[in-house]
Structure formats: C-alpha cells, structure tokens
C-alpha cells in the first residue's frame, strides 16, 4: 500500500489529476505484469494496462475504500479488461513468450538450464488451467497478493479462493506428473 494512499484517492476523486499520478506510478508495474502474463504480447499488455488506468480514472468517484488496498480494485479492473480482451479475440492465453524474469520466480537463473526447463513446464501447465485457476495462481504466486486481496479482486470469499487455489495446485501437480 502506498503511503498516504487514501488521501491521494480522495483528492483524485475530487478531480485532481496530480493526485492520481502517484497512484499510477506506484501500481502501473504490477498491473502491467499481471496483464502481460495473461496476454503475453507486450503491445497488447501496454494497451490493456492503459485501459485499466483510464477506466480507474473515469470510475474513481465510484471507488469506496473497504479495507483493501487500492490495488485490489485495480486488479479487478485488469482482470475484467483481460476477460473482455479474450472475449473479443476468441483466443486462449499462451504462456510461451513470457519472459522468465517477468515471472519473478525465486531461484531461476538464466544459466541454469535445468531450472529454465522446469519453468517452461510450469508455464505450459498453468496455461492448461481454467481462467479462474490461472488468475489465482498468478495473483498468489507471481503478484504475491494475500487471499483476502485475491478474494476481493475476484468477488469471492477467502474460503472460495483457498479452495480454488488448492484445486489449481492439485491440477498443476497432475498436469506436471502427466507430462513427465
């Protein structure tokens, strides 16, 4: 959470563009990363990220702080933009072109071929999950969001998120076992 975030939000809700700037600066990288992992095309990710923040600015007056970081609201907008993107494109998420550095998975070293190959297997396995399971895995293990933040973003209970995460991990295990 950004220091003074609530004050910045209140000022931005009054129409002060200069108050929205720090919010944008603080959240643009993680939102872009989330979108990029979902669409895997840099230009599309940039366009969608722009749409997320444009939508956030246009709908900011309707934002109400409910004890969650502002990022939960932004992730919810981003998730909806990605869903809309795929509805209009009628294509599936591909993880083939995702940069290993972007995923920020601990222990992956470029020169360590064995770990890079393992990461490729995990990316392929994630791509085989349904949309909700992909979202939970990305938000939890790549974006490092709490179950509470994920629940708020996905409009689910924390229990439902834990169950979805559990099923996603089990499905990943099954997919990885099957591919070995």
Secondary structure, 3 states (H helix, E strand, C coil): CCCCHHHHHHHHHCCCHHHHHHHHHHHHHHHHHHHHHHHCCHHHHHHHHHHHHHHHHHHHHHCCCCCCCHHHHHHHHHHHHHHHHHHHHCCCCCCCCCCHHHHCCCCCCCCCHHHHHHHHHHHHHHHCCCHHHHHHHHHHHHCCCCHHHHHHHHCCCHHHHHHHHHHHHHHHHHHHHHHC
